[in-house]
Amino acid sequence: MRLSPTSYHEAGHCLAELCGLPVTKASVVPSRHFGGQVCYEAPTQVGLRAQTRAGGIAALLGPIAEAQYTGEDVRDVLDRCDGDLRDARRAATTIAMMHETWTPRTRERVFEHLLAAAHRLVCENWQTVTAIAQALQLNGRLAGADIARVIHLTERQRAATKGHQQHEHAISSR
């Protein structure tokens, strides 16, 4: 079954859970304004800078996952996802303004750091993105608890696989 780019896009946004932004629901059912949607709760135990950083990364996770799935350049996907790009740039501006010497160049450096962090998160958790995309494609909508369960299960699978590989390596190096 070929999954839609929207399923991967919204699944990417769901990785916000790993940034400390609890995901309350995700949908790939189109509405008047969106092809899909992921809703988050604001974290209560972190400062403004950490919350803004998490929000900036979360905005970029969807376009990066979509680009990785389709093979498109992430900048082209970001150009189409103007809301995500606007949210990420707003976060970069807010973080940059927290520096004593704010310049537009500072904002661009912060944006590039957010982009790199989001890209790393998607790559390291591609199995999770794929599992969430499959569940979204199948069900249309997922509750936050369902998303958290998929993340937990794929993390356990990855840890078990890693443990098995380390065990095999230890045996083969004897």
C-alpha positions as CSV (number, residue, x, y, z in Angstrom):
1,M,0.0,0.0,0.0
2,R,1.4,3.3,-1.1
3,L,1.0,5.9,1.7
4,S,0.2,9.6,1.0
5,P,2.7,12.3,1.5
6,T,0.2,13.9,3.8
7,S,0.3,10.9,6.1
8,Y,4.1,11.2,6.3
9,H,3.8,14.9,6.8
10,E,1.4,14.7,9.7
11,A,3.3,11.7,11.2
12,G,6.5,13.8,11.1
13,H,4.7,16.5,13.2
14,C,3.7,13.8,15.7
15,L,7.4,13.4,16.6
16,A,6.9,16.7,18.5
17,E,6.0,14.3,21.3
18,L,9.7,13.5,21.5
19,C,10.5,17.3,21.8
20,G,8.3,17.5,24.9
21,L,5.2,18.8,23.1
22,P,2.3,16.4,24.0
23,V,0.3,15.6,20.9
24,T,-3.4,15.5,21.5
25,K,-4.6,14.4,18.1
26,A,-3.6,14.0,14.5
27,S,-5.7,13.8,11.3
28,V,-5.2,13.3,7.6
29,V,-8.8,14.0,6.9
30,P,-8.8,17.1,4.7
31,S,-10.7,20.2,6.0
32,R,-11.4,23.5,4.3
33,H,-8.1,24.9,5.4
34,F,-5.7,21.9,5.9
35,G,-4.8,18.7,4.2
36,G,-4.2,17.3,7.7
37,Q,-3.5,18.6,11.2
38,V,-1.7,17.8,14.4
39,C,-2.6,19.5,17.7
40,Y,-0.2,19.9,20.6
41,E,-0.5,20.9,24.2
42,A,2.0,23.6,25.4
43,P,4.4,22.1,27.9
44,T,4.1,23.5,31.4
45,Q,7.5,22.6,33.0
46,V,9.9,24.3,30.5
47,G,10.9,27.8,29.9
48,L,10.0,30.1,27.0
49,R,13.2,29.4,25.1
50,A,12.8,25.6,25.3
51,Q,9.1,25.8,24.4
52,T,9.8,28.1,21.5
53,R,12.6,25.8,20.3
54,A,10.3,22.7,20.5
55,G,7.6,24.5,18.6
56,G,10.0,25.6,15.9
57,I,11.3,22.0,15.5
58,A,7.7,20.6,15.5
59,A,6.8,23.0,12.7
60,L,9.6,21.6,10.6
61,L,9.1,17.9,11.3
62,G,6.2,17.5,8.9
63,P,7.8,19.0,5.8
64,I,11.1,17.1,6.5
65,A,9.2,13.8,6.8
66,E,7.3,14.5,3.7
67,A,10.4,15.4,1.8
68,Q,12.2,12.3,3.0
69,Y,9.3,10.1,1.9
70,T,8.8,11.7,-1.6
71,G,12.5,12.4,-2.3
72,E,11.8,16.1,-2.8
73,D,14.2,18.8,-1.6
74,V,13.0,19.9,1.8
75,R,13.2,23.6,0.8
76,D,10.7,22.9,-2.0
77,V,8.3,21.2,0.4
78,L,8.8,24.1,2.9
79,D,7.8,26.6,0.2
80,R,4.5,24.8,-0.2
81,C,3.9,24.5,3.5
82,D,3.7,28.2,4.2
83,G,2.1,27.8,7.7
84,D,4.8,25.4,8.9
85,L,7.5,27.7,7.4
86,R,6.0,30.8,9.0
87,D,5.8,29.0,12.4
88,A,9.4,27.9,12.3
89,R,10.6,31.3,11.2
90,R,8.6,33.0,13.9
91,A,10.2,30.6,16.5
92,A,13.7,31.4,15.1
93,T,13.0,35.1,15.3
94,T,11.8,34.8,18.9
95,I,14.9,32.8,19.9
96,A,17.2,35.1,18.0
97,M,15.7,38.1,19.8
98,M,16.6,36.5,23.1
99,H,20.2,37.1,22.2
100,E,21.7,40.4,23.2
101,T,23.0,41.0,19.7
102,W,20.1,40.2,17.5
103,T,20.5,40.5,13.7
104,P,18.7,38.9,10.8
105,R,21.8,36.7,10.4
106,T,21.3,35.4,13.9
107,R,17.7,34.5,13.0
108,E,18.9,32.6,10.0
109,R,21.5,30.7,12.0
110,V,18.8,29.8,14.6
111,F,16.5,28.7,11.8
112,E,19.2,26.4,10.3
113,H,19.8,24.9,13.8
114,L,16.1,24.2,14.1
115,L,16.1,22.6,10.7
116,A,19.1,20.5,11.4
117,A,17.6,19.3,14.8
118,A,14.3,18.4,13.1
119,H,16.1,16.6,10.3
120,R,18.1,14.6,12.8
121,L,14.9,13.7,14.8
122,V,13.1,12.5,11.6
123,C,16.1,10.4,10.5
124,E,16.7,8.8,13.9
125,N,13.0,8.0,14.2
126,W,12.0,7.0,10.6
127,Q,10.6,3.7,11.8
128,T,8.3,5.6,14.1
129,V,7.3,8.1,11.4
130,T,6.4,5.2,9.1
131,A,4.3,3.4,11.7
132,I,2.4,6.6,12.5
133,A,1.9,7.4,8.8
134,Q,0.5,3.9,8.3
135,A,-1.9,4.2,11.3
136,L,-3.0,7.7,10.0
137,Q,-3.6,6.4,6.5
138,L,-5.6,3.5,7.8
139,N,-7.7,5.3,10.4
140,G,-7.8,8.9,9.2
141,R,-7.4,10.2,12.8
142,L,-5.4,9.3,15.9
143,A,-5.8,10.4,19.5
144,G,-2.8,11.5,21.4
145,A,-2.8,8.3,23.4
146,D,-2.6,6.2,20.2
147,I,0.3,8.3,18.9
148,A,2.2,7.9,22.2
149,R,1.6,4.2,22.1
150,V,3.0,3.9,18.6
151,I,6.0,5.9,19.6
152,H,6.6,3.8,22.7
153,L,6.3,0.5,20.8
154,T,8.7,1.5,18.0
155,E,11.2,2.8,20.6
156,R,11.0,-0.6,22.4
157,Q,11.5,-2.4,19.0
158,R,14.5,-0.2,18.2
159,A,16.0,-0.8,21.6
160,A,15.5,-4.5,21.4
161,T,17.0,-4.6,17.9
162,K,20.0,-2.5,19.1
163,G,20.4,-4.8,22.1
164,H,20.3,-7.9,19.9
165,Q,22.9,-6.4,17.5
166,Q,25.2,-5.5,20.4
167,H,24.9,-9.1,21.7
168,E,25.7,-10.5,18.3
169,H,28.7,-8.2,17.9
170,A,30.0,-9.3,21.4
171,I,29.7,-12.9,20.4
172,S,31.4,-12.4,17.0
173,S,34.3,-10.5,18.4
174,R,35.3,-13.3,20.8
